[in-house]
Amino acid sequence: MQERTVPAWFTIVVVFAIVWNLMGVMAFVGQMMMTPEAIAQLPAEQQNMHLNTPLWANIAFGIAVIAGTLGCIALFLKKVWAIKLFQLSLVGVAVQMFNAFVLSDALTVFGPGGLVMPVMIIVIAVALLLFANKCQKEAWIS
């Protein structure tokens, strides 16, 4: 299938998506690099959550943000493999949120306001996957 003309707004969406995902990478690095002194500054419940987060949940967080960032770069390069990367990112998000809200009870620790960012993360991860699928359907990526 021949690549069709990509609308001008495509690049704007992709650049914003790259910035969003790079903020996720920064959050991941920040969380992984927290010093004992920084952890000690957190409220006791948050300290407990941070110190008891299983390795697999941290790996899922890393996969979510790295795959999402690479997916955005793939979109920018108009490569269809962006879809697989966004699928992987969404799996990472789902695993991470399962740990946070089912196993760790983050809702109790952070309260209802603590749902805002996780909901945004889930919605944007799904939207990026749907967008990549649309891009393939429209032959904007190949």
Residue frames as a rotation matrix with the C-alpha (Angstrom) as fourth column:
MET 1
0.583 0.813 0.000 0.00
0.813 -0.583 0.000 0.00
0.000 0.000 -1.000 0.00
GLN 2
-0.239 -0.671 0.702 1.39
0.639 -0.653 -0.407 3.37
0.731 0.351 0.585 -1.00
GLU 3
-0.479 -0.022 -0.877 1.84
0.801 -0.420 -0.427 5.96
-0.360 -0.907 0.219 1.74
ARG 4
0.368 0.682 0.631 -0.71
0.809 -0.570 0.143 8.77
0.457 0.458 -0.762 1.51
THR 5
-0.320 -0.425 0.847 -0.15
0.039 -0.899 -0.436 12.42
0.947 -0.107 0.304 2.35
VAL 6
-0.309 0.108 -0.945 -0.01
0.926 0.262 -0.273 12.82
0.218 -0.959 -0.181 6.10
PRO 7
0.666 0.603 0.439 -2.03
0.480 -0.797 0.367 15.72
0.571 -0.034 -0.820 7.55
ALA 8
-0.065 -0.729 0.681 -0.09
-0.153 -0.667 -0.729 18.59
0.986 -0.151 -0.068 9.10
TRP 9
0.417 0.300 0.858 -1.56
-0.844 -0.221 0.488 17.93
0.336 -0.928 0.161 12.55
PHE 10
0.844 -0.159 -0.512 0.03
0.185 0.983 0.001 14.44
0.503 -0.096 0.859 12.57
THR 11
-0.133 -0.991 -0.006 3.45
0.438 -0.053 -0.897 15.89
0.889 -0.122 0.441 13.43
ILE 12
-0.265 0.108 0.958 1.99
-0.676 -0.729 -0.105 18.10
0.687 -0.676 0.266 16.17
VAL 13
0.776 0.607 0.172 0.25
-0.566 0.551 0.613 15.12
0.277 -0.573 0.771 17.79
VAL 14
0.672 -0.567 -0.477 3.38
0.457 0.824 -0.335 12.98
0.583 0.008 0.812 17.56
VAL 15
-0.344 -0.820 0.458 5.63
0.066 -0.508 -0.859 15.68
0.937 -0.265 0.229 19.04
PHE 16
0.048 0.437 0.898 3.25
-0.901 -0.370 0.228 16.14
0.432 -0.820 0.376 21.99
ALA 17
0.933 0.309 -0.185 3.16
-0.230 0.907 0.352 12.35
0.277 -0.286 0.917 22.42
ILE 18
0.208 -0.937 -0.280 6.96
0.468 0.347 -0.813 12.19
0.859 0.038 0.511 22.44
VAL 19
-0.442 -0.346 0.828 7.11
-0.446 -0.716 -0.537 14.91
0.778 -0.607 0.162 25.10
TRP 20
0.508 0.718 0.477 4.44
-0.812 0.212 0.544 13.10
0.289 -0.663 0.690 27.18
ASN 21
0.903 -0.154 -0.402 6.36
0.178 0.984 0.025 9.83
0.392 -0.094 0.915 27.00
LEU 22
-0.125 -0.985 0.117 9.70
0.281 -0.148 -0.948 11.50
0.952 -0.085 0.295 27.77
MET 23
-0.123 0.173 0.977 8.09
-0.844 -0.536 -0.011 12.90
0.522 -0.826 0.212 30.93
GLY 24
0.889 0.455 0.045 7.16
-0.426 0.789 0.444 9.30
0.167 -0.414 0.895 31.75
VAL 25
0.449 -0.819 -0.358 10.77
0.471 0.557 -0.684 8.23
0.760 0.139 0.635 31.24
MET 26
-0.385 -0.584 0.714 11.89
-0.278 -0.665 -0.693 11.04
0.880 -0.465 0.094 33.56
ALA 27
0.355 0.597 0.720 9.36
-0.896 -0.003 0.445 9.90
0.268 -0.803 0.533 36.18
PHE 28
0.931 -0.045 -0.361 10.61
0.066 0.997 0.046 6.33
0.358 -0.066 0.931 35.89
VAL 29
0.013 -1.000 -0.028 14.27
0.407 0.031 -0.913 7.35
0.913 0.000 0.407 36.21
GLY 30
-0.269 -0.060 0.961 13.39
-0.636 -0.738 -0.224 9.61
0.723 -0.672 0.160 39.12
GLN 31
0.713 0.601 0.361 11.56
-0.677 0.455 0.579 6.82
0.183 -0.657 0.731 40.91
MET 32
0.812 -0.434 -0.390 14.37
0.366 0.899 -0.240 4.33
0.455 0.052 0.889 40.32
MET 33
-0.159 -0.961 0.225 17.03
0.435 -0.273 -0.858 6.80
0.886 -0.039 0.462 41.46
MET 34
0.652 0.449 0.611 15.32
-0.308 -0.580 0.754 7.91
0.693 -0.680 -0.240 44.68
THR 35
-0.499 -0.866 -0.011 17.84
-0.229 0.144 -0.963 8.09
0.836 -0.478 -0.270 47.47
PRO 36
-0.300 0.346 -0.889 17.09
0.837 0.543 -0.071 6.78
0.458 -0.765 -0.452 50.96
GLU 37
-0.847 -0.046 -0.529 17.02
0.349 -0.799 -0.490 10.42
-0.401 -0.599 0.693 52.09
ALA 38
-0.784 0.593 -0.183 14.37
-0.561 -0.549 0.619 11.29
0.267 0.588 0.763 49.48
ILE 39
-0.284 0.682 -0.674 12.30
0.226 0.731 0.644 8.25
0.932 0.031 -0.361 50.42
ALA 40
-0.559 -0.001 -0.829 12.51
0.826 0.085 -0.557 9.25
0.071 -0.996 -0.046 54.08
GLN 41
-0.960 0.199 -0.199 10.87
-0.174 -0.975 -0.135 12.58
-0.221 -0.095 0.971 53.17
LEU 42
-0.530 0.806 -0.265 7.72
-0.227 0.166 0.960 10.80
0.817 0.569 0.095 51.93
PRO 43
0.135 0.662 0.737 4.73
-0.984 0.002 0.178 10.14
0.116 -0.750 0.652 54.19
ALA 44
-0.432 -0.386 0.815 5.00
-0.640 0.768 0.025 6.72
-0.636 -0.511 -0.579 55.89
GLU 45
0.437 0.680 0.589 2.38
-0.028 0.665 -0.747 5.08
-0.899 0.310 0.310 53.63
GLN 46
0.905 -0.146 -0.398 4.18
-0.422 -0.202 -0.884 6.25
0.049 0.968 -0.245 50.49
GLN 47
-0.132 -0.977 0.166 7.53
-0.989 0.141 0.044 5.10
-0.066 -0.158 -0.985 51.87
ASN 48
-0.192 0.145 0.971 6.01
-0.327 0.923 -0.202 1.68
-0.925 -0.356 -0.130 52.47
MET 49
0.829 0.541 0.142 4.59
-0.021 0.283 -0.959 1.53
-0.559 0.792 0.246 48.93
HIS 50
0.619 -0.649 -0.443 7.87
-0.757 -0.340 -0.559 2.62
0.212 0.681 -0.701 47.37
LEU 51
-0.330 -0.847 0.416 9.99
-0.927 0.374 0.028 0.20
-0.180 -0.377 -0.909 49.37
ASN 52
-0.330 0.275 0.903 7.61
-0.158 0.927 -0.340 -2.72
-0.931 -0.255 -0.263 48.78
THR 53
0.546 0.459 -0.701 7.02
-0.756 -0.090 -0.648 -2.27
-0.360 0.884 0.299 45.05
PRO 54
0.513 -0.352 0.783 7.95
0.240 0.934 0.264 -5.60
-0.824 0.052 0.564 43.47
LEU 55
-0.523 -0.832 -0.186 10.66
-0.043 -0.192 0.980 -5.72
-0.851 0.521 0.065 40.84
TRP 56
-0.556 0.340 0.758 8.18
0.808 0.436 0.397 -6.90
-0.196 0.833 -0.518 38.19
ALA 57
0.582 0.794 -0.177 6.06
0.744 -0.608 -0.279 -3.77
-0.329 0.030 -0.944 38.72
ASN 58
0.270 -0.585 -0.765 9.11
-0.190 -0.811 0.554 -1.54
-0.944 -0.004 -0.330 38.26
ILE 59
-0.757 -0.505 0.415 10.03
0.250 0.363 0.898 -3.48
-0.604 0.783 -0.149 35.13
ALA 60
-0.027 0.843 0.537 6.46
0.988 0.106 -0.116 -2.98
-0.155 0.527 -0.836 33.83
PHE 61
0.674 0.204 -0.710 6.78
0.251 -0.967 -0.039 0.77
-0.695 -0.152 -0.703 34.49
GLY 62
-0.270 -0.883 -0.384 10.05
-0.257 -0.318 0.913 0.86
-0.928 0.345 -0.141 32.53
ILE 63
-0.694 0.079 0.716 8.58
0.626 0.558 0.545 -1.15
-0.357 0.826 -0.436 29.67
ALA 64
0.361 0.932 0.019 5.52
0.850 -0.321 -0.418 1.11
-0.384 0.167 -0.908 29.55
VAL 65
0.664 -0.075 -0.744 7.46
-0.069 -0.997 0.040 4.35
-0.744 0.025 -0.667 29.22
ILE 66
-0.443 -0.887 -0.132 10.32
-0.283 -0.001 0.959 3.08
-0.850 0.463 -0.251 27.05
ALA 67
-0.572 0.308 0.761 8.03
0.741 0.592 0.317 1.24
-0.353 0.745 -0.566 24.62
GLY 68
0.550 0.820 -0.158 5.71
0.694 -0.554 -0.460 4.27
-0.464 0.143 -0.874 24.52
THR 69
0.325 -0.524 -0.787 8.60
-0.326 -0.844 0.427 6.60
-0.888 0.118 -0.445 23.74
LEU 70
-0.749 -0.622 0.228 9.97
-0.047 0.393 0.918 4.29
-0.661 0.677 -0.324 21.06
GLY 71
-0.155 0.795 0.587 6.45
0.903 0.355 -0.242 3.94
-0.401 0.493 -0.773 19.65
CYS 72
0.707 0.395 -0.586 6.22
0.224 -0.912 -0.345 7.71
-0.671 0.113 -0.733 19.33
ILE 73
-0.196 -0.856 -0.479 9.59
-0.490 -0.338 0.804 7.85
-0.850 0.392 -0.353 17.62
ALA 74
-0.719 0.000 0.695 8.42
0.469 0.738 0.485 5.09
-0.513 0.675 -0.531 15.26
LEU 75
0.403 0.907 0.124 5.31
0.779 -0.269 -0.566 7.15
-0.480 0.325 -0.815 14.48
PHE 76
0.470 -0.304 -0.829 7.46
-0.267 -0.944 0.196 10.19
-0.842 0.129 -0.524 13.83
LEU 77
-0.625 -0.768 -0.136 9.48
-0.445 0.208 0.871 8.06
-0.641 0.605 -0.472 11.39
LYS 78
0.130 0.836 -0.532 6.16
-0.981 0.031 -0.191 6.78
-0.144 0.547 0.825 9.95
LYS 79
-0.759 -0.444 -0.477 6.92
-0.482 0.875 -0.049 3.15
0.439 0.193 -0.878 10.79
VAL 80
0.193 0.935 -0.296 4.14
-0.493 0.354 0.795 0.62
0.848 -0.007 0.530 11.30
TRP 81
-0.201 -0.317 -0.927 6.02
0.542 0.752 -0.375 -1.12
0.816 -0.578 0.021 14.11
ALA 82
-0.762 0.073 0.643 4.82
-0.465 -0.754 -0.465 1.76
0.451 -0.653 0.608 16.29
ILE 83
0.291 0.955 -0.058 1.67
-0.680 0.249 0.689 -0.34
0.673 -0.161 0.722 16.79
LYS 84
0.384 -0.209 -0.899 3.58
0.417 0.908 -0.033 -3.23
0.824 -0.362 0.436 18.40
LEU 85
-0.714 -0.699 -0.029 5.44
0.379 -0.351 -0.856 -0.81
0.588 -0.623 0.516 20.64
PHE 86
-0.507 0.609 0.610 2.20
-0.739 -0.672 0.058 0.85
0.445 -0.421 0.790 21.77
GLN 87
0.537 0.647 -0.542 0.70
-0.275 0.741 0.612 -2.58
0.798 -0.180 0.576 22.44
LEU 88
-0.057 -0.668 -0.742 3.71
0.675 0.522 -0.521 -3.44
0.735 -0.531 0.422 24.60
SER 89
-0.850 -0.230 0.474 3.48
-0.095 -0.818 -0.567 -0.08
0.518 -0.527 0.673 26.35
LEU 90
-0.001 0.947 0.320 -0.21
-0.779 -0.201 0.593 -0.65
0.627 -0.249 0.738 27.12
VAL 91
0.514 0.092 -0.853 0.57
0.278 0.923 0.267 -4.06
0.812 -0.374 0.449 28.62
GLY 92
-0.542 -0.795 -0.272 3.24
0.590 -0.129 -0.797 -2.41
0.599 -0.593 0.539 30.79
VAL 93
-0.653 0.397 0.645 0.75
-0.543 -0.839 -0.034 0.25
0.528 -0.373 0.763 31.89
ALA 94
0.403 0.887 -0.228 -1.86
-0.486 0.418 0.768 -2.41
0.776 -0.199 0.599 32.74
VAL 95
0.239 -0.398 -0.886 0.60
0.626 0.760 -0.173 -4.44
0.742 -0.514 0.430 34.82
GLN 96
-0.799 -0.578 0.165 1.87
0.296 -0.617 -0.730 -1.33
0.524 -0.534 0.663 36.59
MET 97
-0.420 0.720 0.553 -1.66
-0.729 -0.630 0.267 -0.13
0.540 -0.291 0.789 37.41
PHE 98
0.477 0.531 -0.700 -2.69
-0.039 0.808 0.588 -3.62
0.878 -0.253 0.406 38.55
ASN 99
-0.264 -0.653 -0.710 0.10
0.771 0.299 -0.562 -3.53
0.579 -0.696 0.425 41.09
ALA 100
-0.908 -0.180 0.379 -0.65
-0.008 -0.896 -0.445 0.03
0.419 -0.407 0.812 42.17
PHE 101
-0.447 0.821 0.355 -4.41
-0.837 -0.524 0.157 -0.21
0.315 -0.227 0.921 42.54
VAL 102
0.569 0.634 -0.524 -5.11
-0.382 0.768 0.515 -3.89
0.729 -0.092 0.679 43.22
LEU 103
0.341 -0.509 -0.790 -2.08
0.635 0.745 -0.205 -5.22
0.693 -0.432 0.577 45.06
SER 104
-0.655 -0.738 -0.161 -0.74
0.639 -0.428 -0.639 -2.05
0.403 -0.522 0.752 46.69
ASP 105
0.272 0.891 -0.365 -3.97
0.962 -0.249 0.109 -0.15
0.006 -0.381 -0.925 47.31
ALA 106
-0.754 -0.624 0.205 -2.61
0.642 -0.766 0.029 3.17
0.139 0.153 0.978 46.05
LEU 107
-0.086 0.810 0.580 -6.13
0.279 -0.539 0.794 4.60
0.956 0.230 -0.180 46.18
THR 108
0.750 0.311 -0.584 -6.06
0.618 -0.013 0.786 4.45
0.237 -0.950 -0.202 49.98
VAL 109
-0.074 -0.895 -0.439 -2.56
0.928 -0.223 0.299 5.95
-0.366 -0.385 0.847 50.11
PHE 110
-0.901 -0.387 0.195 -3.13
0.433 -0.786 0.442 8.79
-0.018 0.483 0.876 47.64
GLY 111
-0.350 0.859 -0.373 -6.90
0.053 -0.380 -0.924 9.25
-0.935 -0.343 0.087 47.91
PRO 112
0.503 0.675 0.541 -9.31
0.578 0.203 -0.791 9.83
-0.643 0.710 -0.287 45.01
GLY 113
0.768 -0.275 -0.578 -7.10
-0.488 -0.836 -0.252 12.62
-0.414 0.476 -0.776 43.63
GLY 114
-0.249 -0.923 0.293 -4.45
-0.525 0.383 0.760 9.99
-0.814 0.035 -0.580 43.11
LEU 115
0.126 0.386 0.914 -6.55
0.537 0.748 -0.390 8.55
-0.834 0.540 -0.113 40.28
VAL 116
0.736 0.254 -0.627 -6.15
-0.263 -0.747 -0.611 11.54
-0.623 0.615 -0.483 37.97
MET 117
-0.061 -0.857 -0.512 -2.67
-0.931 -0.137 0.339 10.74
-0.360 0.497 -0.789 36.64
PRO 118
-0.702 -0.210 0.680 -3.18
-0.068 0.971 0.231 6.97
-0.709 0.116 -0.696 36.33
VAL 119
0.333 0.877 0.346 -6.43
0.443 0.178 -0.879 7.51
-0.833 0.445 -0.329 34.41
MET 120
0.645 -0.172 -0.745 -4.66
-0.600 -0.717 -0.354 10.00
-0.474 0.675 -0.566 32.11
ILE 121
-0.448 -0.893 0.037 -1.85
-0.722 0.386 0.574 7.48
-0.527 0.230 -0.818 31.56
ILE 122
-0.444 0.366 0.818 -4.29
0.352 0.911 -0.216 4.71
-0.824 0.192 -0.533 30.64
VAL 123
0.634 0.763 -0.121 -6.36
0.231 -0.337 -0.913 6.95
-0.738 0.551 -0.390 28.36
ILE 124
0.424 -0.539 -0.728 -3.31
-0.807 -0.590 -0.033 8.30
-0.412 0.601 -0.685 26.54
ALA 125
-0.630 -0.662 0.406 -1.78
-0.426 0.732 0.532 4.81
-0.649 0.162 -0.743 26.15
VAL 126
-0.088 0.696 0.713 -5.02
0.584 0.616 -0.529 3.54
-0.807 0.370 -0.461 24.60
ALA 127
0.765 0.412 -0.495 -5.36
-0.069 -0.711 -0.700 6.68
-0.640 0.570 -0.515 22.45
LEU 128
-0.045 -0.865 -0.500 -1.82
-0.840 -0.238 0.487 6.30
-0.540 0.443 -0.716 21.10
LEU 129
-0.705 -0.148 0.693 -2.49
0.102 0.947 0.306 2.68
-0.701 0.286 -0.653 20.13
LEU 130
0.306 0.897 0.319 -5.77
0.611 0.073 -0.789 3.65
-0.731 0.436 -0.525 18.44
PHE 131
0.623 -0.145 -0.769 -4.03
-0.460 -0.863 -0.210 6.56
-0.633 0.484 -0.604 16.69
ALA 132
-0.496 -0.867 -0.047 -1.26
-0.607 0.308 0.733 4.28
-0.621 0.392 -0.679 15.40
ASN 133
-0.437 0.431 0.789 -3.87
0.538 0.829 -0.155 1.85
-0.721 0.357 -0.594 14.09
LYS 134
0.686 0.690 -0.232 -5.65
0.274 -0.540 -0.796 4.74
-0.674 0.482 -0.559 12.34
CYS 135
0.203 -0.710 -0.674 -2.34
-0.731 -0.568 0.378 5.86
-0.651 0.416 -0.634 10.87
GLN 136
-0.751 -0.455 0.479 -1.82
-0.086 0.787 0.612 2.39
-0.654 0.418 -0.630 9.43
LYS 137
-0.004 0.864 0.504 -5.37
0.710 0.357 -0.606 2.26
-0.704 0.355 -0.615 8.08
GLU 138
0.816 0.307 -0.489 -4.93
-0.011 -0.839 -0.545 5.67
-0.578 0.450 -0.681 6.44
ALA 139
0.602 -0.683 0.413 -1.54
0.784 0.408 -0.467 4.55
0.150 0.605 0.782 5.05
TRP 140
0.863 -0.358 0.357 0.27
-0.384 -0.923 0.002 7.36
0.329 -0.139 -0.934 6.86
ILE 141
0.038 -0.852 0.522 2.74
-0.864 0.235 0.445 4.80
-0.502 -0.468 -0.727 8.23
SER 142
0.796 0.192 -0.574 4.14
-0.500 0.743 -0.445 1.71
0.341 0.641 0.687 6.58
